[in-house]
C-alpha cells in the first residue's frame, strides 16, 4: 500500500504558518510546528488553506528583501 504524502492529501487538515520574515508555509496539523514559525490560519482543509495563501501572499520575497526595495 502506497502512503500518501500529507502535503498532497486533499483531505488533510492543515495550518498556515508564518515566520518572522512574513513568509508562509502550508503545514499538516498533526505535525509539530517548527521553531521560528507561528500558526496564523487553520486548521482547515488543504483547499481552504491554499485559497487563503493565494489571497494573502502576493509577494514571496522575505520581508527584509521587500523593505530594501
Secondary structure, DSSP 4 states (H G I P E B T S, - for coil): -PPPPTTT-TT-EEEEEEETTS-EEEEETTSPPPTTEEEEEEEEEHHHHHHHHHHH----S-HHHHHH-
